[in-house]
Amino acid sequence: MQSNTIRIIIFILVGALVGLYLPWYAMGIQSGILAFLLRFPTKSAFTTGFISGFLLWGGSAWWLTYSNPNALPVRMATLLPLQGSVALLYLVTGLIGGILLGLWAWAGARLR
């Protein structure tokens, strides 16, 4: 359990750095590379990648809105079929990031 927590923290830290300088899909590629280099077990690679991606993307979306409030999240939640719920928008964002990083982590662990 402790090693998975450390892996999630590493994923989030490296993903945040990659997200600052590279496009959004580079977070997935770094997830696969880290899973390959850190020798993730194949069975837990998707779960670890999903949790870290969910926390990273959902947390980033929330933090950007919290630190710089504007009307864009409300407009996006209204545009998408979310009935104007910004919390659901953060949840969907986290799910997309979790699936992306989870699949890439699984692929990196499988490659080994």
C-alpha positions in Angstrom: 0.0 0.0 0.0 2.8 2.4 0.9 4.6 1.8 -2.4 1.4 2.5 -4.4 1.0 5.8 -2.5 4.6 6.7 -3.3 4.0 5.8 -7.0 0.9 7.9 -7.1 2.8 10.9 -5.6 5.6 10.4 -8.2 3.1 10.2 -11.0 1.4 13.4 -9.8 4.6 15.4 -9.4 6.1 14.4 -12.7 2.7 14.8 -14.5 2.4 18.3 -13.1 5.9 19.2 -14.3 5.2 17.6 -17.7 1.8 19.4 -18.0 3.5 22.8 -17.5 5.8 22.5 -20.5 4.3 19.9 -22.9 0.9 19.2 -24.4 -1.8 17.4 -22.5 -1.2 14.0 -24.1 2.5 14.0 -22.9 1.2 13.2 -19.4 0.0 9.9 -20.7 3.4 9.2 -22.4 5.2 10.0 -19.2 2.9 7.7 -17.3 3.8 4.8 -19.6 7.5 5.6 -19.3 7.4 5.8 -15.5 5.4 2.5 -15.3 8.1 0.9 -17.5 11.1 2.4 -15.6 9.6 1.8 -12.1 8.7 -1.8 -13.0 5.0 -1.5 -12.1 3.2 -4.8 -11.7 0.8 -5.2 -14.6 -2.2 -6.0 -12.3 -1.9 -2.7 -10.4 -0.6 -0.4 -13.1 -4.0 0.7 -14.4 -5.3 1.4 -10.9 -2.3 3.4 -9.9 -2.4 5.4 -13.2 -6.1 6.0 -12.9 -6.0 7.3 -9.4 -3.0 9.6 -10.1 -4.6 10.8 -13.3 -8.0 11.5 -11.6 -6.3 13.4 -8.8 -4.0 15.3 -11.2 -6.6 16.4 -13.8 -9.5 16.9 -11.5 -7.3 18.7 -9.0 -5.8 20.9 -11.7 -9.2 21.8 -13.1 -10.4 22.7 -9.6 -7.3 24.6 -8.7 -7.3 26.7 -11.9 -10.9 27.7 -11.3 -10.3 28.4 -7.6 -7.1 30.5 -8.1 -8.6 32.5 -11.1 -12.4 32.6 -10.9 -14.2 33.1 -14.1 -17.4 32.0 -15.9 -15.8 29.5 -18.3 -16.4 26.3 -16.1 -20.1 27.3 -15.7 -20.5 27.8 -19.4 -18.8 24.5 -20.2 -21.0 22.7 -17.7 -24.0 24.3 -19.3 -22.8 23.4 -22.9 -22.1 19.8 -22.0 -25.1 17.7 -20.8 -24.2 18.3 -17.1 -27.1 20.6 -16.2 -24.7 23.4 -15.3 -23.0 21.4 -12.5 -19.3 22.5 -12.3 -18.6 19.7 -9.8 -19.7 17.2 -12.5 -17.4 18.9 -14.9 -14.5 18.4 -12.6 -15.5 14.7 -12.2 -15.7 14.2 -15.9 -12.3 15.9 -16.3 -10.8 13.6 -13.6 -12.3 10.5 -15.3 -10.8 11.4 -18.7 -7.4 12.0 -17.1 -7.6 8.9 -15.0 -8.5 6.7 -18.0 -5.7 8.3 -20.1 -3.0 7.8 -17.5 -4.3 4.4 -16.4 -4.2 3.0 -20.0 -0.7 4.5 -20.6 0.6 3.1 -17.3 -0.9 -0.3 -18.1 0.7 -0.2 -21.5 4.1 0.8 -20.0 3.9 -2.0 -17.5 2.8 -4.5 -20.1 5.7 -3.4 -22.4 8.2 -4.6 -19.8 
